[in-house]
Amino acid sequence: MCVGQIFSPKFARNFARGSKRNRERTVKALRRWLLFVGLWPFFLLAQERVRYQTDFPPEEFAARRAKIFEKIGERALAVIQGAPAVDGFKVFRQSNEFYYLCGIETPHAYLLLDGRTRKTTLYLPHRDEQRERNEGKVLSAEDADLVKQLTGIDAVRPLEMMPRDWIWSSLVRLPAPAIYTPFSPSETEADSRDESLSGNAGIAADPWDGRPTREGHFIHLLRTRYPQFEIRDLSPILDEMRLIKSPREIALIRRATQLAGLGLMEAMRCSAPGVYEYQLDAAARYIFQINGARREGYPSITAGGANAWLGHYFHNSDALQDGDLVLMDYAPDYRYYTSDIARMWPVNGKFTPAQRELCGFILAYRNTLLKHIRPGVSANQIMDECAAVMEKYLNSATFSKPIHAKACREALKFRGHLSHPVGMAVHDVGDYKKSLLQPGMVFSIDPMIWIPEEKQYVRLEEVVAVTETGVENFSDFVPAELDDIENLMKEEGVLQKRPASPMPITSP
């Protein structure tokens, strides 16, 4: 049935002459047709809805790309791989490096920066209509005009045109032109480069595996297919750029830290002897997700008792024991940015005298670090200043056991209390310790002590940003004072309000 048929005189005459039953059938069919016609634009809108980030304007991405142009010069190209498609029914997450430069979340995308023209070209696969019918629209080569409008990128081309564009580039006629591409492994969901490097090393050492990394394979293809180019590492350039966060980046890290803190606070409320580590993990993750964080920034470290001795304990499978401390280190991935905070608290809600001594030392060290972080000084200078202050603290402190006092004095020699950068990855790229601190640097402070005789590892972690006048502690609202922790633990948690349902496995 078409519009012309409905409004034709013949249709009207036949409708009037028909039986009552036929007229009713026709009316029902007409209603269904009109409903379909009325809703069809909404189906199209749902199918065509464009999902593109709103946290950064095109100008900020363009400014980042401009810095790359300045670094590589006129006789070079830079090419960045996007992440590949994920297996199974999973939501795609772009690699940090690619997202940082354009915000596009399409699998198998490539970004080309031409140093001679200072133009950027984005190469995208063609539209997969069948997948879009199931999962929704994904920006593709067919959306070139829209993508240019969203991103500010100069040109959008189909992926298969990339080799041809390189061949026709005037750069190939220059002596020893260069292609810059990241040599370091890309970071995707819950990834950090140090962990990826460790995993890659394990694969390389396996005599029955040994497959190359995706980056290594890409570099091999570049060298094989374009021998006229010199292949250079883009990773140091990107790392240096990502070390200094923009105000918009800092706002996202601040929000990720707020959610991390709320999650840890909920875990404190839920703690009690007999509660499982994974239940605290679930309570924190619940807080993350209801507040808009769809992923975790890294797997949680939820470690009761001696499990905390293992620096990266991820099993989270044991029941909490009365009298133990529990460590939680956890943060979400919030719009491609994360955090890294940690707290320790007593399982039963009350610190023992010995626990108060150790946790009190860590708290004092944290407070001292916060007072001394400022722009224009080095990390080593700050550590020296703080060690001198904490030396005086120890001279007047008392400990229940000599091994505890010894562990605290040993901590004064440790240089890692100022820890790693934090940003798009929990162990973010860049090295703030190689230069003087600058506004926009974001990193964690993580005072810690080890007591090997008792398999105790005590720590407290915050995420801070260097400002023009000093430091901002994003996680300052999370209880760290021992009395404040005990008071919070008196509150009822989500686990007490909605306890786990006992569902024993029954035999058939």
Summary of the structure (lengths in Angstrom):
residues: 508
radius of gyration: 29.0
end to end distance: 56.2
largest distance: 106.8
contacts: 1570
relative contact order: 0.09
helix: 47%
strand: 15%
